[in-house]
Amino acid sequence: MEVASVDENQIYMVKQAQSVRNTDPSAAKAWILTAKTLFPNAFNVQYEAYLLERDTRNYEEAAKCFSAIASNFSNQHEELWQEVHALTNALRNESENTPEQEFYSKMYKHLAPEVQHNIFVHAITNSGDNMQQCIQSYILMFNKFPKTAATQAPRLLEMLAEGMKGDSDVYQRLLVEEVLPMIQNKPPELSPLLACRLYTNSLEYYLRQIMDDDKCDTSEAWKNIFKVLTLCGQMMGWEAFMPFSKQVNQNVYWDKLVKILRGSPAGSSQVLFYATTLFIYSLHGYIRKLRVDDAEVSHVLVEGFLDWSPEGPESMDWTADGGDGQSMEPPKFSATTTISQELSEAFLHAARCWQLLNTEQFQRDFSQLMLALPLAPWISRFLFDLAIYFGHRDEANKLMNDMTAQNTHVQSLQILSLNLMQGSMTLQGFQCILKLLGDLPTTSGTLLENVSLKGHRHMIFLPLTKNALVQYCTCALISRLSRLLFEPSSCTDRLLADLLTLLQLNQVDDDVVLKQHIFQLITQRKSFNLHVLSNYIIATDIIEELAFIWNSQQQDEAGFELTGSPPNATVVGTTTGPAQPRRIGTRGADKGARDEFKSIIRQQIARCNDNVPTLIANFVTQEHLVLAQHIFGMAPPVETIVIK
């Protein structure tokens, strides 16, 4: 009965204070002071005293009341838990500057340090199943009491790793942006499995930023990735790798990796993670340089050409047996553009790491890592280029079928490159040439050097510009058509004339040799039908050489006939057929026709400043049926090579 009366008195006095709290704070305070004197250990009395000070914004007195509650009463009171939650929430969001945030923040500053710490312990203990709330309380405690991280960080990191199984985005952000920066100066000891999981998740977080956000500062992202790698390495007692720097050449990173590899046991997790990081860094550099900003030009890795040789087709093949090329020496890279050197270095470093990580000791773990990271678009492009680089045609064809949809220029170039690698041109490859020339980029660009090299297979990073695409397609046609010069049945006047037309684009030593060979073949004939002269041949050197052949043959008693089309017989850019050809002899039998030929020569020389890439593109698209007949022995049905 006595206990009941005491409870009733407490309740009565608290209710009296509550009834006048808003209208007469002084009277309410009098009731509470009396109640505190009579019942100093009653929670509801102490809590009402706190509410009174809270509502009047008396930070210092509210802090005293809150300290008394937090220190003297158990965590079973729901009201106390609600206030702790409101306080910790305000501390997490101090920047919002609401009246409530301001009150709790200022009251917190008046609490004794041990009370402040107990608040966070209380919040963690009462989080229940709310893992995210518990983690936030840990983070807040580490911010306010950094020394607690030494003992509490392992538990927090375990919770983060567990949370990532359900909501990776939220918990990865908490790990990377809030927790790791707090423990980087004094990392806790963790099991290798947990440390590796945390690094993998951190790496995934930053890679998603790099891949999904065009405005992401990739240098800053990689700097953070290397910091996390160093931190996780410290947790596992690994030899330190290297900090990230844009100025450090990738050879330096590779040399450091090799040094660590030599001193590590087989299958070392240390080598696995260092090599994986270096692989992804090189891969990102490679893909980023391939797909540069819209203001610049993207590049595609394609097969280069070997110099034409008068010794025959065998001397122009990089693999004489036509095999898969796996035993061949790796190809060189031609310096075609200012960025090609950077591209080749990034590619080769990625290839080195890929080969290391796919050895027996690392392959299984590395494959699992790759499945956990969002790298599929990068990997598919890299593996295709790697297969092209090593000459693995079958593998490249399979990878192309598995690749996601790409830019049509890229896909057409890759198919054409595969054709060139196998030493012949299929109808599909020819169709790719027509597609490329029928839909050229608007960026003109420049003609490239080193597209053809002597004696060694090589690769080209081809920019997606108008001139470069026309040049590559032209070289592909020349490479295929020039082989027919060694086949008497195929080496027709029209083939020689078409080759001369294509050879107007490049003025390099290799083409000079081929042109001289063609001129020699023309000279050996008693007549020559130059059907394409008045439409497509405008290069001064070719016209002068043809005129020289004609003039020099005038001294030959046997005579020489040159068949051509009269001026304006066909207009470039149209599909109108040529006028009836005229035979122009060298023995003076047809002076008017010879004057006509001279008129054609003057007309063509006057066009020497025409845009040659455009002229060549028009020639190929308008004469594609004849070119197809050269290549395939007979013209395929029109519908099979129509330009789409």
C-alpha positions, 0 to 999 in steps of 0.5 A: 500500500505504501508503494502504491501511494508513493507511485500515485504521488509521483504520478500526481506531481508529474501530471501537475507539472505537465498540465502547466508546462506550456502556460506557467513554466515557473509553476511546472518547475516548482512541482518538479523540484518538489518531486525531485526532492521527494523522489530523487530516484524516480525515472518519470520525475527526472525525465519530466525535469529534463523535458521542462529544461528541453522545452525552455531551451536551457542547454546547460540545465537540460544537459545536467538532467539528461546526464542524471537520466543516462547515468542512473537509469537502465536502458529499458525506458523507451522514452530515454531511447527516443531521446538518445535517438533524437540526439544522435540523429541531430549530431549526424545532421548538424548541418541542417540547422533546424531548432531541434538540431541546434538544441541537441548539438548545444546540449551535447557539448555540455555533457561530460565525456563519459556521458557522451560516450555512454550515449553512443554505447546506449544507441548501439545496444538498442539498435536491435535489428536496425543494422544501418542505425547501429553502424551510423552510431558506431561511425558517430562514436568514432568521429567523437571518440577516435580512440574507440576505433582501435577496439570497435572497428573490427566489429563495425567492419564485420557489420558492413561486410554483412550489410553489403550482402543485402544492400551493397550500394548503401554499405559500400558508401558507408565503408568508403566515405565514412569508415575507412578514412577514420581508421587509415591512420591506425588500421585494426588487425583483420582476418585476410578474408574480411580485409579482402572482402572489404577491399573488393567492395571498396574497389567495386564502389569506385569502379561504379563511380568511374564507369557510371559518372562521366564527370567523375575525377578518375585520378582522384578515384584511383588515388583513393583505390590505392589508399584502400589497397595500402590500408587493407595491405596494412591490416594483413601485414603485406609489404606496401605497394606504391601510392598512386600518381599520374606522373608514375610510369606504369613500368614502375608499378610493374617492376614493383609487382615483379619484385613482390612476386619474387619474394612471395609464396605461390598463389599469394593473396598479396600478389593477387590483389596488387596485380588485379589492381594494376590490371584494372588500372591499365585496363581503365587507361586503355578503354578510356583512351579508346573512347575519349570525349566527344570533342576528340576521336575514338580509336580501334585496334586493327591489323596493320599491313605489310609492305607490297613486294614484287617477290610475290604474295608469300612475302606479304604474309605475316604467317605463311601457313595461315594458322592461328598465329599462336606460335608467332612473335607478338606484333609491334604497334605502329605510331599512327596518332599522338595517342597511339603510344599511350594506348599501346603502353596501357594495352601491353601492361594490361596484357602482362597482368592478365597473363600473370593472373591467368596462371594456374596459381591465381586463375580461380581466385582472379576469376571470382574477383572479376565476377564480383566487379562491374567490368564486363563491358571493359573485359569483353573489348579487351579480350577481343583486342587481346585475341587480335593482338596474338593472332587468335582468329577463332577466339576473336570470332567467338568473342565478337559474337559474345560482345555487346552492341557497339558503334557500327564503325567499330564493329565493321572495322573489327570484322574487316581486321579479322579478314585481314588477319586470315590473309584473305577477304570474305564477302563479309569483309568487303561488305564492311568496307562498303558500310564504312565508306557509305557512312563516314564520320564528319571529322576529317582527320589526317592520313596516317603514317606507318599503316604499312611496315616491312617484314613484321606483323604490326597493329594499328590504333585507327582513329575513327575519322573520315580520312583514316577510315578511307585510308584503311579500307583502301589499303585493305583493297590494295592488299587484296587486289595487288596479289592478283598481279601475280596471276596472269588470268586475273591481271586485266587492264581494268585491275591495273587501272583500278589499282592505280586509282586506289594508289592515289591516296597514299604517297609512301615508298611501298605504294611507289614500288607497287605503282612502278610494277603496274607501270612496268606491266602496262609498258609490256602490253601493246594496248591498255584500256584505261577506262577510269582515267577521266573519272577517277585518276587525278594524281599528277604523278600517275597521269605524267607516268601514263603520258610518258609511257604513251609518248615513249611508245611512239618511237616503237615501230610496233605501236601502242594503243591506249583506250580511254574515255572522252572528257566528261564521259562520266561525272564523279559521284554518279552512276552514269556509264562511260561513253564509247571508248576511243583508241589512241594510237602512237603511230600517228594514225589518229591525230584527233584522238591523240589531241582528245587524249591530251585534253583528258590529261589536261582536264585531270591535272586541273583536278589535282586539288580535289579531295582525294579521300572523297574521290576514292570513297566514291570510286569504291562505292560506285565501282563495287561490283567490278571490285568484287569481281576482281576479288571473288572471281565473279560478281556476287549478286547485287543484293549481297553487297548492297550498301546499307 
